[in-house]
Amino acid sequence: MFRRLPGIVHYSAAFFRQIPIRHASFDKNNAAALFSKLYKIPIDLKRNDDHPCRFYYFEHDGNKFEVQVNNFPEEAETVYTLVRDGEEIFDFDPLPSNWKLPTRRPR
C-alpha cells in the first residue's frame, strides 16, 4: 500500500501522462517513470554555472541531471524541465519538496 507522507506532494500516474514531454530519443513512458523515481528520493541540488537557464544540477546513477528554469508562462507550459546528459526529457511543475535547493552564496 502506498503511504502518503505529510508535506510531500503526491502525483498520480494520470498527472504524469498529462505533462508534455520534450525529448529526442527518450520515450514518454521512460521519462515519466524516471521522474517518478527521482521525485521520491531526497536530492541535494547543486549550483550550475555552466548554462544560463539550468541553475541547478545533481548526479544520479552515473547521469548528470540539470533543472532548467523555463520562460513561464510566455514560452513554456511548465516552470521546469529536467535535462539528462544535455537532453531535455521531462517538463514539470512544481519542484519536488524533497529536492533541496543550495544555500545562497554570501554577497
Residue pairs with C-beta under 8 A, 6 or more apart in sequence:
4 10
7 97
8 96
8 97
8 98
9 94
9 96
9 97
11 36
11 39
13 32
16 32
16 35
16 36
17 32
19 32
19 78
19 90
19 91
19 92
20 77
20 78
20 91
21 28
21 31
21 32
21 89
21 90
21 91
22 81
22 88
22 89
22 90
22 91
23 31
23 87
23 88
23 89
23 90
24 87
25 87
26 84
26 87
26 89
31 89
31 90
32 90
34 84
34 89
34 90
35 82
35 89
35 90
35 92
38 60
38 65
38 82
38 96
39 96
40 98
41 98
42 98
42 99
42 100
43 58
43 60
43 96
43 98
43 99
43 100
44 58
44 99
44 100
44 102
45 56
45 57
45 58
45 67
45 99
45 100
45 101
45 102
46 56
46 57
46 58
46 102
47 55
47 56
47 102
47 105
48 54
48 55
48 56
48 57
48 66
51 66
51 68
53 68
53 69
53 70
54 66
54 67
54 68
54 69
54 83
55 67
55 69
56 66
56 67
56 101
56 102
57 64
57 65
57 66
57 67
58 64
58 65
58 99
59 65
63 84
63 85
64 84
64 85
65 82
65 83
65 84
66 82
66 83
67 80
67 81
67 82
67 83
67 95
68 80
68 81
68 82
68 83
68 88
69 79
69 80
70 76
70 78
70 79
70 80
70 81
70 91
72 78
72 79
72 93
76 91
77 91
78 91
78 92
78 93
79 92
79 93
79 94
79 95
80 91
80 92
80 93
80 95
81 88
81 90
81 91
81 92
82 88
82 89
82 90
82 91
82 92
83 89
95 101
